[in-house]
């Protein structure tokens, strides 16, 4: 079973949650199957994970943004034990830890220029994440094509998507999946 089937449930849009106050709406939303947790602390993670898993949805935790959890193998292992389907990280050492624990891992790449594109591809080739997430999702089409050709894994897009047209353009460029905190876009 591949990443898109196992983690994303073949959906194309997931809910990015920065504030725990927004979590309930994402959990109850009929079209949201994957929830990206982009904030909070270790004290709330067990309850959050239980709620999400109870609804048959997947939790992806941006480990770099959660307070109180180690940014190391032990932190990854703890997230797996708590029921996270995977992690999101900018740290390549955590990709290896996620592989060792048998959970999915999304390598986040911030694209600001051609050097960051080359560096992101090189790092992802070395650590082999399950998928990459590019930020912002509003990059030129040649960037998405270059990443796809170099890596051959799913590409997620996040950041700077405001309208349905923005999302359609991202998909037209070849982005496979969008993570967004904009509730109106969850319905697309």
N, CA, C and O of each residue as an XYZ file, in Angstrom:
752
protein
N       0.851     -1.177      0.000
C       0.000      0.000      0.000
C       0.896      1.240      0.000
O       1.789      1.357      0.839
N       0.666      2.157     -0.926
C       1.497      3.338     -1.074
C       1.099      4.479     -0.159
O       0.067      4.446      0.512
N       1.950      5.481     -0.157
C       1.755      6.662      0.689
C       0.420      7.343      0.413
O      -0.302      7.699      1.344
N       0.087      7.527     -0.874
C      -1.146      8.249     -1.190
C      -2.380      7.478     -0.747
O      -3.375      8.083     -0.347
N      -2.330      6.173     -0.812
C      -3.472      5.362     -0.373
C      -3.509      5.252      1.150
O      -4.554      5.464      1.764
N      -2.383      4.926      1.753
C      -2.314      4.640      3.182
C      -2.448      5.894      4.049
O      -3.129      5.866      5.074
N      -1.808      6.986      3.650
C      -1.760      8.174      4.493
C      -2.748      9.247      4.049
O      -3.379      9.897      4.883
N      -2.882      9.429      2.750
C      -3.739     10.501      2.248
C      -5.125     10.019      1.843
O      -5.990     10.833      1.520
N      -5.350      8.713      1.855
C      -6.639      8.130      1.473
C      -7.084      8.585      0.082
O      -8.280      8.729     -0.171
N      -6.141      8.808     -0.803
C      -6.399      9.266     -2.168
C      -7.101     10.623     -2.223
O      -7.575     11.025     -3.286
N      -7.175     11.326     -1.110
C      -7.718     12.679     -1.127
C      -6.648     13.629     -1.625
O      -5.472     13.274     -1.703
N      -7.064     14.837     -1.959
C      -6.100     15.805     -2.492
C      -5.906     17.015     -1.596
O      -5.025     17.837     -1.846
N      -6.728     17.133     -0.545
C      -6.621     18.293      0.344
C      -6.719     17.838      1.793
O      -7.623     17.090      2.167
N      -5.771     18.302      2.600
C      -5.774     17.992      4.021
C      -5.831     19.267      4.844
O      -5.486     20.350      4.372
N      -6.273     19.116      6.080
C      -6.425     20.261      6.978
C      -5.144     20.488      7.770
O      -4.667     19.589      8.463
N      -4.598     21.680      7.667
C      -3.437     22.081      8.458
C      -3.950     22.835      9.678
O      -4.614     23.863      9.543
N      -3.646     22.330     10.857
C      -4.169     22.890     12.097
C      -3.031     23.510     12.903
O      -2.107     22.821     13.336
N      -3.118     24.808     13.089
C      -2.109     25.512     13.889
C      -2.574     25.685     15.334
O      -1.779     25.619     16.272
N      -3.877     25.908     15.490
C      -4.452     26.138     16.816
C      -5.395     24.983     17.156
O      -6.190     24.559     16.317
N      -5.307     24.487     18.360
C      -6.136     23.355     18.762
C      -7.621     23.684     18.709
O      -8.452     22.780     18.616
N      -7.965     24.973     18.767
C      -9.372     25.377     18.685
C      -9.972     25.005     17.326
O     -11.186     24.847     17.200
N      -9.120     24.866     16.318
C      -9.591     24.542     14.969
C      -9.689     23.040     14.714
O     -10.205     22.615     13.680
N      -9.204     22.254     15.635
C      -9.119     20.814     15.427
C     -10.485     20.146     15.284
O     -10.670     19.291     14.418
N     -11.421     20.524     16.112
C     -12.737     19.868     16.109
C     -13.422     19.972     14.749
O     -14.021     19.010     14.269
N     -13.327     21.145     14.137
C     -13.950     21.313     12.823
C     -13.295     20.403     11.781
O     -13.985     19.832     10.936
N     -11.983     20.268     11.837
C     -11.282     19.390     10.898
C     -11.666     17.932     11.121
O     -11.844     17.181     10.162
N     -11.790     17.536     12.367
C     -12.151     16.149     12.684
C     -13.543     15.828     12.157
O     -13.766     14.743     11.620
N     -14.470     16.749     12.304
C     -15.857     16.511     11.900
C     -16.112     16.760     10.412
O     -17.162     16.381      9.894
N     -15.169     17.389      9.727
C     -15.367     17.721      8.317
C     -15.390     16.440      7.480
O     -14.451     15.647      7.544
N     -16.455     16.228      6.694
C     -16.588     14.966      5.955
C     -15.552     14.765      4.842
O     -15.260     13.626      4.478
N     -14.999     15.842      4.303
C     -14.032     15.698      3.212
C     -12.590     15.608      3.694
O     -11.716     15.172      2.946
N     -12.333     16.014      4.927
C     -10.970     15.972      5.462
C     -10.689     14.564      5.977
O     -11.391     14.059      6.853
N      -9.659     13.941      5.424
C      -9.251     12.598      5.847
C      -7.871     12.601      6.504
O      -7.519     11.673      7.233
N      -7.089     13.662      6.235
C      -5.744     13.779      6.774
C      -5.604     15.128      7.457
O      -5.942     16.167      6.890
N      -5.095     15.094      8.697
C      -4.942     16.308      9.486
C      -3.465     16.495      9.817
O      -2.817     15.607     10.371
N      -2.947     17.673      9.463
C      -1.573     18.048      9.749
C      -1.582     18.910     11.004
O      -2.162     19.996     11.000
N      -0.956     18.449     12.064
C      -0.896     19.220     13.299
C       0.374     20.066     13.278
O       1.483     19.532     13.281
N       0.205     21.392     13.257
C       1.315     22.326     13.127
C       1.543     23.144     14.391
O       2.161     24.207     14.332
N       1.062     22.676     15.514
C       1.248     23.407     16.763
C       0.747     22.590     17.934
O       0.196     21.503     17.762
N       0.944     23.126     19.129
C       0.526     22.441     20.337
C       1.733     21.925     21.100
O       2.878     22.261     20.798
N       1.447     21.108     22.087
C       2.547     20.549     22.868
C       2.266     19.092     23.201
O       1.176     18.572     22.961
N       3.256     18.470     23.744
C       3.206     17.031     23.996
C       2.085     16.635     24.958
O       1.624     15.494     24.930
N       1.649     17.553     25.796
C       0.608     17.238     26.776
C      -0.745     16.976     26.134
O      -1.553     16.235     26.693
N      -1.014     17.567     24.972
C      -2.307     17.388     24.319
C      -2.280     16.328     23.225
O      -3.329     15.912     22.734
N      -1.096     15.895     22.846
C      -0.983     14.955     21.728
C      -1.758     13.654     21.908
O      -2.422     13.230     20.962
N      -1.714     12.992     23.068
C      -2.476     11.740     23.186
C      -3.973     11.925     22.926
O      -4.579     11.125     22.213
N      -4.569     12.966     23.495
C      -5.998     13.207     23.299
C      -6.300     13.560     21.848
O      -7.288     13.086     21.287
N      -5.458     14.388     21.236
C      -5.643     14.781     19.839
C      -5.550     13.555     18.940
O      -6.403     13.350     18.077
N      -4.538     12.756     19.137
C      -4.351     11.563     18.320
C      -5.521     10.597     18.470
O      -6.004     10.051     17.479
N      -5.977     10.384     19.698
C      -7.117      9.485     19.928
C      -8.369      9.960     19.208
O      -9.075      9.162     18.591
N      -8.650     11.264     19.283
C      -9.836     11.821     18.615
C      -9.763     11.623     17.104
O     -10.734     11.200     16.476
N      -8.617     11.929     16.533
C      -8.454     11.831     15.087
C      -8.549     10.384     14.631
O      -9.248     10.079     13.665
N      -7.852      9.500     15.318
C      -7.874      8.078     14.934
C      -9.246      7.453     15.138
O      -9.653      6.580     14.371
N      -9.958      7.894     16.163
C     -11.303      7.377     16.429
C     -12.252      7.675     15.274
O     -13.175      6.906     15.006
N     -12.020      8.798     14.589
C     -12.841      9.186     13.442
C     -12.356      8.563     12.136
O     -12.907      8.848     11.072
N     -11.329      7.715     12.209
C     -10.820      7.044     11.013
C     -10.001      7.956     10.109
O      -9.897      7.722      8.905
N      -9.425      8.991     10.696
C      -8.609      9.930      9.927
C      -7.153      9.766     10.330
O      -6.848      9.173     11.366
N      -6.262     10.291      9.510
C      -4.834     10.188      9.784
C      -4.276     11.482     10.338
O      -4.648     12.575      9.913
N      -3.374     11.337     11.297
C      -2.683     12.458     11.905
C      -1.239     12.468     11.429
O      -0.512     11.486     11.576
N      -0.838     13.603     10.853
C       0.559     13.846     10.515
C       1.027     14.990     11.400
O       0.448     16.076     11.379
N       2.066     14.748     12.171
C       2.541     15.725     13.148
C       3.792     16.401     12.624
O       4.771     15.740     12.277
N       3.751     17.733     12.569
C       4.958     18.477     12.212
C       5.812     18.531     13.481
O       5.663     19.419     14.320
N       6.699     17.563     13.589
C       7.474     17.363     14.813
C       8.298     18.588     15.187
O       8.519     18.836     16.372
N       8.751     19.349     14.216
C       9.572     20.532     14.488
C       8.792     21.619     15.221
O       9.388     22.472     15.879
N       7.466     21.594     15.112
C       6.635     22.675     15.660
C       5.902     22.303     16.951
O       5.175     23.128     17.504
N       6.083     21.084     17.431
C       5.399     20.646     18.649
C       6.329     20.841     19.845
O       7.453     20.337     19.856
N       5.859     21.566     20.836
C       6.664     21.832     22.024
C       6.740     20.599     22.919
O       5.769     19.858     23.067
N       7.913     20.399     23.510
C       8.089     19.358     24.508
C       8.422     17.984     23.969
O       8.599     17.044     24.743
N       8.509     17.852     22.668
C       8.855     16.552     22.108
C      10.253     16.630     21.509
O      10.600     17.603     20.839
N      11.038     15.607     21.755
C      12.397     15.590     21.244
C      12.425     15.539     19.730
O      11.637     14.834     19.099
N      13.327     16.283     19.171
C      13.504     16.288     17.711
C      14.562     15.239     17.383
O      15.610     15.538     16.809
N      14.249     13.985     17.770
C      15.191     12.888     17.622
C      14.419     11.578     17.477
O      13.190     11.577     17.409
N      15.148     10.468     17.430
C      14.527      9.157     17.250
C      13.479      8.885     18.331
O      12.409      8.358     18.028
N      13.773      9.236     19.591
C      12.827      8.981     20.677
C      11.523      9.754     20.463
O      10.441      9.237     20.742
N      11.622     10.977     19.973
C      10.416     11.754     19.684
C       9.584     11.125     18.585
O       8.358     11.077     18.681
N      10.243     10.643     17.539
C       9.541      9.965     16.446
C       8.870      8.695     16.960
O       7.719      8.407     16.632
N       9.602      7.953     17.761
C       9.057      6.700     18.323
C       7.826      6.985     19.184
O       6.830      6.265     19.113
N       7.902      8.033     19.991
C       6.771      8.410     20.834
C       5.552      8.768     19.987
O       4.435      8.357     20.303
N       5.758      9.529     18.914
C       4.638      9.892     18.046
C       4.002      8.652     17.419
O       2.780      8.579     17.294
N       4.808      7.695     17.033
C       4.252      6.453     16.487
C       3.404      5.745     17.553
O       2.297      5.290     17.267
N       3.925      5.657     18.769
C       3.177      4.996     19.847
C       1.881      5.724     20.160
O       0.918      5.105     20.611
N       1.844      7.033     19.926
C       0.636      7.827     20.171
C      -0.368      7.705     19.036
O      -1.488      8.203     19.148
N       0.015      7.051     17.945
C      -0.934      6.830     16.863
C      -0.794      7.743     15.662
O      -1.675      7.760     14.801
N       0.294      8.506     15.578
C       0.499      9.352     14.399
C       0.790      8.469     13.191
O       1.547      7.503     13.287
N       0.190      8.803     12.064
C       0.446      8.066     10.819
C       1.792      8.442     10.235
O       2.365      7.697      9.440
N       2.299      9.619     10.637
C       3.579     10.057     10.120
C       3.974     11.395     10.693
O       3.268     11.997     11.503
N       5.143     11.840     10.234
C       5.645     13.132     10.673
C       5.935     14.007      9.459
O       6.108     13.523      8.341
N       5.981     15.301      9.718
C       6.430     16.296      8.762
C       7.631     16.952      9.416
O       7.592     17.275     10.604
N       8.705     17.154      8.652
C       9.906     17.749      9.226
C      10.759     18.415      8.166
O      10.690     18.080      6.984
N      11.562     19.361      8.611
C      12.589     19.941      7.749
C      13.939     19.285      8.034
O      14.913     19.526      7.320
N      13.996     18.470      9.062
C      15.257     17.883      9.517
C      15.481     16.499      8.894
O      14.719     15.564      9.143
N      16.518     16.388      8.098
C      16.759     15.139      7.381
C      17.089     13.980      8.306
O      16.816     12.833      7.953
N      17.666     14.233      9.479
C      17.965     13.128     10.397
C      16.685     12.462     10.911
O      16.699     11.279     11.252
N      15.583     13.209     10.969
C      14.323     12.635     11.440
C      13.670     11.744     10.381
O      12.849     10.888     10.708
N      14.032     11.944      9.126
C      13.514     11.077      8.061
C      13.995      9.654      8.305
O      13.212      8.708      8.221
N      15.266      9.501      8.602
C      15.828      8.178      8.887
C      15.137      7.547     10.101
O      14.812      6.360     10.079
N      14.915      8.323     11.143
C      14.244      7.812     12.346
C      12.834      7.343     12.029
O      12.396      6.306     12.527
N      12.124      8.098     11.205
C      10.755      7.703     10.832
C      10.782      6.394     10.043
O       9.938      5.523     10.255
N      11.739      6.257      9.143
C      11.872      4.995      8.397
C      12.112      3.832      9.351
O      11.511      2.768      9.201
N      12.981      4.030     10.322
C      13.278      2.979     11.304
C      12.045      2.580     12.105
O      11.893      1.421     12.490
N      11.178      3.538     12.348
C       9.962      3.273     13.125
C       8.794      2.804     12.255
O       7.742      2.425     12.770
N       8.984      2.833     10.947
C       7.937      2.334     10.056
C       6.761      3.273      9.888
O       5.645      2.827      9.623
N       6.998      4.580     10.040
C       5.918      5.530      9.795
C       6.300      6.416      8.617
O       7.474      6.547      8.271
N       5.301      7.009      8.022
C       5.520      7.879      6.872
C       6.192      9.170      7.314
O       6.047      9.616      8.452
N       6.930      9.755      6.378
C       7.610     11.007      6.684
C       7.598     11.909      5.461
O       7.912     11.497      4.344
N       7.224     13.152      5.717
C       7.196     14.170      4.677
C       8.322     15.150      4.957
O       8.371     15.774      6.017
N       9.230     15.277      3.991
C      10.326     16.239      4.101
C       9.817     17.583      3.585
O       9.409     17.693      2.429
N       9.841     18.583      4.423
C       9.366     19.915      4.050
C      10.522     20.717      3.469
O      11.601     20.794      4.056
N      10.278     21.315      2.299
C      11.312     22.087      1.608
C      10.791     23.501      1.355
O       9.753     23.686      0.719
N      11.518     24.487      1.857
C      11.180     25.880      1.607
C      11.920     26.338      0.359
O      13.149     26.297      0.309
N      11.169     26.773     -0.647
C      11.753     27.165     -1.921
C      11.777     28.677     -2.048
O      10.738     29.319     -2.202
N      12.975     29.233     -1.980
C      13.111     30.677     -2.104
C      13.913     31.075     -3.332
O      13.830     32.212     -3.796
N      14.694     30.127     -3.860
C      15.495     30.402     -5.046
C      15.977     29.077     -5.643
O      15.659     28.007     -5.123
N      16.739     29.148     -6.729
C      17.183     27.928     -7.401
C      18.150     27.120     -6.544
O      18.216     25.898     -6.678
N      18.891     27.772     -5.676
C      19.802     27.041     -4.789
C      19.023     26.206     -3.783
O      19.382     25.057     -3.525
N      17.955     26.771     -3.209
C      17.156     25.994     -2.254
C      16.467     24.828     -2.953
O      16.261     23.781     -2.339
N      16.111     24.985     -4.215
C      15.526     23.888     -4.990
C      16.543     22.758     -5.152
O      16.231     21.598     -4.880
N      17.745     23.089     -5.589
C      18.790     22.075     -5.778
C      19.148     21.395     -4.465
O      19.305     20.175     -4.415
N      19.276     22.179     -3.409
C      19.610     21.626     -2.098
C      18.501     20.709     -1.592
O      18.775     19.624     -1.079
N      17.256     21.141     -1.735
C      16.117     20.328     -1.295
C      16.068     18.995     -2.020
O      15.837     17.959     -1.396
N      16.280     19.007     -3.316
C      16.284     17.768     -4.100
C      17.431     16.863     -3.656
O      17.243     15.661     -3.468
N      18.614     17.444     -3.489
C      19.777     16.646     -3.083
C      19.540     15.972     -1.729
O      19.812     14.783     -1.565
N      19.038     16.729     -0.775
C      18.785     16.181      0.561
C      17.712     15.095      0.498
O      17.876     14.029      1.093
N      16.626     15.353     -0.210
C      15.547     14.370     -0.311
C      16.033     13.095     -1.001
O      15.629     11.998     -0.614
N      16.885     13.218     -2.008
C      17.444     12.025     -2.658
C      18.239     11.189     -1.659
O      18.185      9.960     -1.689
N      18.969     11.854     -0.783
C      19.802     11.148      0.194
C      18.985     10.443      1.268
O      19.308      9.315      1.641
N      17.931     11.086      1.774
C      17.194     10.519      2.911
C      15.937      9.761      2.506
O      15.402      8.991      3.304
N      15.464      9.959      1.305
C      14.325      9.243      0.730
C      13.060      9.277      1.595
O      12.645      8.247      2.127
N      12.452     10.450      1.734
C      11.188     10.545      2.467
C      10.056      9.873      1.688
O      10.214      9.528      0.517
N       8.925      9.696      2.348
C       7.737      9.143      1.693
C       7.173     10.125      0.675
O       6.617      9.730     -0.350
N       7.328     11.418      0.980
C       6.839     12.509      0.117
C       7.599     13.767      0.495
O       8.260     13.816      1.532
N       7.501     14.784     -0.349
C       8.038     16.103      0.002
C       6.883     17.094     -0.016
O       5.927     16.964     -0.779
N       7.011     18.084      0.852
C       6.055     19.188      0.844
C       6.841     20.437      0.498
O       7.819     20.777      1.164
N       6.401     21.118     -0.554
C       7.072     22.343     -0.951
C       6.274     23.546     -0.469
O       5.044     23.580     -0.526
N       7.019     24.519      0.004
C       6.428     25.767      0.450
C       7.179     26.909     -0.200
O       8.409     26.924     -0.154
N       6.505     27.851     -0.795
C       5.058     27.882     -0.961
C       4.614     26.978     -2.110
O       5.413     26.557     -2.946
N       3.338     26.702     -2.119
C       2.747     25.861     -3.168
C       2.561     26.622     -4.472
O       2.152     26.048     -5.481
N       2.855     27.885     -4.450
C       2.629     28.751     -5.612
C       3.900     28.949     -6.437
O       4.148     30.044     -6.940
N       4.688     27.915     -6.574
C       5.934     27.987     -7.346
C       5.639     27.781     -8.834
O       4.559     27.313     -9.192
N       6.589     28.127     -9.696
C       6.388     27.875    -11.130
C       6.299     26.378    -11.438
O       6.838     25.552    -10.702
N       5.622     26.044    -12.519
C       5.417     24.640    -12.900
C       6.733     23.908    -13.113
O       6.829     22.725    -12.787
N       7.749     24.572    -13.648
C       9.019     23.877    -13.898
C       9.642     23.364    -12.599
O      10.354     22.360    -12.613
N       9.384     24.039    -11.479
C       9.926     23.612    -10.191
C       9.304     22.271     -9.782
O      10.012     21.351     -9.373
N       7.988     22.173     -9.895
C       7.300     20.927     -9.553
C       7.773     19.806    -10.472
O       8.035     18.696    -10.009
N       7.883     20.085    -11.759
C       8.353     19.070    -12.708
C       9.761     18.605    -12.387
O      10.051     17.410    -12.454
N      10.628     19.524    -12.041
C      12.006     19.170    -11.708
C      12.060     18.262    -10.474
O      12.815     17.290    -10.443
N      11.265     18.583     -9.474
C      11.225     17.770     -8.251
C      10.661     16.383     -8.561
O      11.211     15.374     -8.120
N       9.580     16.335     -9.309
C       8.971     15.045     -9.661
C       9.944     14.165    -10.436
O      10.080     12.977    -10.147
N      10.613     14.745    -11.410
C      11.559     13.965    -12.212
C      12.726     13.476    -11.370
O      13.191     12.350    -11.551
N      13.199     14.298    -10.464
C      14.363     13.937     -9.659
C      14.035     12.915     -8.574
O      14.862     12.054     -8.273
N      12.840     12.995     -7.981
C      12.541     12.185     -6.805
C      11.551     11.053     -7.052
O      11.680      9.986     -6.452
N      10.571     11.261     -7.918
C       9.592     10.215     -8.193
C       8.711      9.850     -7.004
O       8.273      8.706     -6.887
N       8.450     10.809     -6.124
C       7.580     10.586     -4.969
C       6.486     11.665     -4.969
O       6.609     12.668     -5.672
N       5.422     11.462     -4.185
C       4.360     12.470     -4.148
C       4.874     13.832     -3.674
O       5.757     13.928     -2.822
N       4.291     14.870     -4.254
C       4.631     16.239     -3.875
C       3.397     16.892     -3.277
O       2.336     16.964     -3.898
N       3.573     17.369     -2.045
C       2.534     18.121     -1.371
C       2.886     19.596     -1.476
O       4.059     19.959     -1.571
N       1.879     20.431     -1.458
C       2.090     21.871     -1.498
C       1.391     22.523     -0.333
O       0.272     22.145      0.015
N       2.027     23.484      0.264
C       1.428     24.223      1.367
C       1.875     25.665      1.327
O       2.937     25.979      0.788
N       1.088     26.522      1.883
C       1.467     27.923      1.992
C       1.053     28.765      0.803
O       1.215     28.364     -0.349
N       0.518     29.938      1.098
C       0.140     30.966      0.127
C      -0.960     30.553     -0.836
O      -1.049     31.085     -1.943
N      -1.789     29.619     -0.429
C      -2.976     29.255     -1.214
C      -4.173     29.918     -0.548
O      -4.505     29.625      0.601
N      -4.811     30.811     -1.285
C      -5.900     31.581     -0.686
C      -7.258     31.267     -1.305
O      -8.281     31.319     -0.622
N      -7.270     30.942     -2.598
C      -8.539     30.763     -3.296
C      -8.610     29.379     -3.950
O      -7.611     28.668     -4.058
N      -9.807     29.026     -4.377
C      -9.990     27.769     -5.114
C      -9.164     27.786     -6.393
O      -8.636     26.752     -6.803
N      -9.050     28.937     -7.019
C      -8.239     29.058     -8.231
C      -6.764     28.764     -7.939
O      -6.085     28.127     -8.745
N      -6.272     29.225     -6.793
C      -4.887     28.934     -6.401
C      -4.665     27.425     -6.295
O      -3.648     26.904     -6.753
N      -5.621     26.736     -5.691
C      -5.514     25.286     -5.529
C      -5.555     24.585     -6.883
O      -4.767     23.674     -7.141
N      -6.476     25.012     -7.745
C      -6.557     24.418     -9.085
C      -5.253     24.609     -9.854
O      -4.799     23.700    -10.549
N      -4.660     25.778     -9.730
C      -3.385     26.037    -10.404
C      -2.283     25.138     -9.855
O      -1.456     24.634    -10.614
N      -2.268     24.934     -8.535
C      -1.263     24.060     -7.925
C      -1.403     22.631     -8.448
O      -0.410     21.984     -8.778
N      -2.641     22.147     -8.520
C      -2.863     20.802     -9.057
C      -2.479     20.729    -10.534
O      -1.904     19.735    -10.978
N      -2.790     21.763    -11.286
C      -2.450     21.788    -12.713
C      -0.943     21.768    -12.930
O      -0.470     21.259    -13.946
N      -0.186     22.316    -11.985
C       1.276     22.308    -12.073
C       1.866     20.943    -11.742
O       3.042     20.694    -12.008
N       1.046     20.048    -11.157
C       1.542     18.717    -10.836
C       1.633     18.395     -9.361
O       2.033     17.290     -8.995
N       1.268     19.337     -8.507
C       1.255     19.048     -7.072
C       0.164     18.007     -6.821
O      -0.947     18.123     -7.339
N       0.489     16.996     -6.024
C      -0.422     15.871     -5.797
C      -1.425     16.112     -4.675
O      -2.536     15.582     -4.715
N      -1.046     16.906     -3.675
C      -1.848     17.048     -2.471
C      -1.571     18.422     -1.878
O      -0.453     18.931     -1.964
N      -2.587     19.016     -1.280
C      -2.475     20.338     -0.659
C      -2.778     20.217      0.830
O      -3.720     19.533      1.230
N      -1.971     20.886      1.639
C      -2.323     21.047      3.056
C      -2.618     22.530      3.250
O      -1.841     23.393      2.844
N      -3.754     22.805      3.878
C      -4.158     24.199      4.048
C      -4.924     24.399      5.351
O      -5.654     23.521      5.811
N      -4.735     25.576      5.926
C      -5.493     25.929      7.123
C      -6.773     26.678      6.764
O      -7.597     26.948      7.637
N      -6.941     27.011      5.507
C      -8.147     27.737      5.063
C      -9.321     26.766      4.936
O      -9.352     25.914      4.048
N     -10.265     26.915      5.829
C     -11.403     25.998      5.906
C     -12.218     25.952      4.609
O     -12.715     24.891      4.231
N     -12.358     27.069      3.940
C     -13.139     27.105      2.699
C     -12.520     26.200      1.638
O     -13.235     25.683      0.780
N     -11.220     26.001      1.682
C     -10.550     25.159      0.690
C     -10.670     23.666      1.011
O     -10.402     22.839      0.140
N     -11.056     23.306      2.211
C     -11.236     21.899      2.559
C     -12.374     21.267      1.759
O     -12.410     20.047      1.596
N     -13.295     22.075      1.263
C     -14.456     21.555      0.544
C     -14.201     21.239     -0.923
O     -15.055     20.647     -1.584
N     -13.047     21.621     -1.437
C     -12.782     21.422     -2.866
C     -12.596     19.961     -3.203
O     -12.365     19.620     -4.363
